[in-house]
Amino acid sequence: MASRMTTPADCPFCRIAADTGKCELLYQDRHTVAFMDINPANEGHCLVIPRAHYPTVLAIGAEAFAAVARTTQRLAIAVDRTLSPGGLSLIQANGDLAGQSVPHLHIHVLPRREGDNLPINWLRGRDDLYRLPIARPERIRETADRIRAGLVRRRRMTR
């Protein structure tokens, strides 16, 4: 679904950011907009987006993402104080396989309640998951080494 809407002209979140799309607005500033999710998983489920169109976290710059993070924190605090859920999940997916339904970067502020039974893509408490080859300490260490090397390459490229 996400791969079909790729241009800002086709993007429902760009329309919301431009004040031409319908939403239940919660907050906005120069860089971000926060509004209620039209398909809430729980009461208080809302979204935070950058005003500019970035399809995923891989496309957004650090300063623009920092603005999204600040607004996300602001919304999370307000949701927590107002609705007193048992917890909050902040969810940000990138691409179809990750479950991204609209290809405009967005963060879900999702209040959690006891017994809401909302999965988040993996099952906690399943011992068999930790027997997978990717969960072996040596594999975790090898993967961490690869990621650290990627971080070093990225730092060199941005200097």
N, C-alpha and C positions, 0 to 999 in steps of 0.2 A: 504494500500500500504506500509506504513512504517514498519509494523510488519514482512514483508517478507524478507527484507534485514537487517539482524541483525549482520552479522560478518564483520569485517574490509575487508576481502577478497572480499566480495560482494558489498562493499560500494563505490559508485562512488566518494564520497568526500575524502575517504581515498586514492583513486588512484590519485586524484588531489593533495592532500597533499604530496604524495610520488613522484610527478612529472611524473607519468605514465598515468595520465588521461588528456584529453583535456580540456582546459579552456582559457578564455581570462583573463590572470592574471593581477591583479592591484597592489598587494602588498604581500610581504611575509616576515616573520622573523622566528626566531627559533621555535616559538610556534603557529603561526597563518598563515593563507593564506586568501587573499581576491581576489575575482574574479567576473566577470559579471554573472548574472543569465541568463541561456539559454532560459528561458521563462519569459522575463521581463514584469512586469505589467505597467511600465512606463520607459521612457528613463533614463538610469543611475542606474537602479535597480541592485544592486550587493549583494553579500553574503560574510560573514566573518565566517570562521570555525577554530576550533582548529586543529592543525596537528594530534594530538592523537585522537583516536576514542572514543567519548563519545556519546551515543545515545540521551541523553536529558540533560537538565540542572540539573536533579536529580542525574546524575551520575558523573558530573564533580566537581573537587575540586575548592575551592575558588581562589587559585592562578592561576590555568589554566583559570578559567572563567574571572578573572581580566585581563589576557592577551587578551582574546577575546574582552572584553569591551574596552580596550585601542585601539585595532585595529579598532573596530567598530567606536569609536569616531573619529579616524584619517580619516577613509573613509567618515564618515558623513560630516566632515568639508570640505574635498576635493570635494565631490559631491555638497555640498551647494555652495562653492566658484566657482566651475567650471560651473555648470548647472543653478544656481540661481532658483531652484524650489520655489514654494510658501511655502513649508514646507517639512519635512522629517518624515516618520514613520519608527521606528525600530521595527521589528517584530520577535519574537522568539517563535515557537510553540513546544509543547512536546506531542508526541503521535498522533495516527490517529484521534481521536476525536477533537483534537486542530488544525488539518490541516497540521501536519508535513508530508511532502512527502518523505523526505530522512532521515533515522534514524541515522543521524550524526548531533550533535548539530550545528546549524547555525543561524546566525542573518541576516535578510534581512535589507538592507539599501535601503529604498524605497522613492525616490523623489516623492513629491505630487504636483499636478498641479490643478489649479482651474478647476472644472468640470470633473475631472478624474473618478468620480463615483466609486471609489474602496471602497467596504465595508470592515470593519475590524471586522466582527462577531457580532456586535450589532449596533443598530440604535440609533444614538444620536438624541435628540430632540423629542423623542416619549414619551409623558406623560404617556401612559399606562404602559411602562416598570417600572416606578417608583411606580406603584400601585401593583406590584407583591409582594407576601409575603416576598421574600428575600430582598426587598428594604425598608421594614419597619424599622424605627430607632432601635427598640428593637431587631429585628432579626440581623441587622448589628452589633449591640453591642454584642449580643451573639456569633456571628460568630467571631468577633474580639477577644473576650475572649478566644475562642477555639484556634485560631491561635496563640495568645500570649502564651498560655499554651504550645503549640507545640514548640514554639521558646525557651522557658525556658527548656523544656525537651531536646531539641537538644543541647543547650549550656552545660547542665550537662553531656551529653553523649560524647561531644568532649573534655572535660577537662581531 
